[in-house]
Amino acid sequence: MTKSFASMREPTYFILAALQDEPLHGYAIVKRAQELSDGRVRLTTGTLYAALDRLTGEEMVRVAEEAVVNGRARRTYELTQRGMSALRAEAERMAAAASVVRNRSVRSTPAAGWVVPA
């Protein structure tokens, strides 16, 4: 039986995507999510840690390591199997939604009000 996951907001998707290859600390998650989203997702510290707390509670990510660096706590997060399943389910959902547009044949005459590019 396939697990059902609710659709995700874009920041959540890219936080999980950032963690799919390796565990990362907060700043690295911010940078990787921004890179993977071509700059669309710009996470603030507050947004990131609120999302990580929620995702940890939902067992989609977990703290892989805690260390003190320069007197400050640094946590490294990793994706869980549940998180990977949710990420893949969301990718499949988005691909199916995109196929509705990509696989549609082009109309030979535009509908009323459409502008046809020159």
C-alpha positions, -999 to +999 in steps of 0.1 A: +000+000+000+013+035-009+017+060+018-003+092+012+015+125+020-001+160+019+013+183-008+041+205+004+049+241+002+080+249-019+103+258+010+096+224+026+102+206-007+136+223-011+146+217+025+140+180+021+157+181-014+187+198+001+191+169+025+187+140+000+224+136-007+240+142+026+234+155+061+238+193+064+238+220+090+214+249+089+234+274+068+243+247+043+206+238+040+197+275+033+224+277+006+216+243-010+178+250-011+185+284-028+208+267-053+184+238-061+154+262-065+174+286-088+171+313-062+133+311-057+136+298-022+154+321+002+150+308+037+154+330+067+168+315+099+135+316+116+117+299+087+143+273+084+144+262+121+106+263+124+104+240+094+132+217+107+114+215+141+081+206+123+099+181+100+117+165+129+083+162+147+069+145+116+099+122+115+109+134+080+143+147+093+164+139+123+194+155+140+224+135+128+250+152+149+253+180+175+285+198+181+297+230+197+316+251+171+331+284+183+310+283+214+277+278+195+257+246+191+256+233+156+232+206+145+235+186+114+203+173+100+196+143+078+167+130+058+148+100+072+133+072+051+099+088+057+112+121+045+127+106+014+093+089+007+075+122+011+100+140-011+096+114-039+058+114-035+058+152-039+081+150-069+058+125-086+027+147-077+044+177-093+055+157-124+019+144-129+005+179-126+031+192-151+023+165-175-013+178-178+002+209-195+032+194-212+013+165-228-016+187-240-019+192-278-017+228-290-050+242-303-050+252-339-071+283-332-068+302-300-097+306-277-114+341-274-091+365-256-059+346-261-030+364-275-010+345-301+027+354-301+041+367-333 
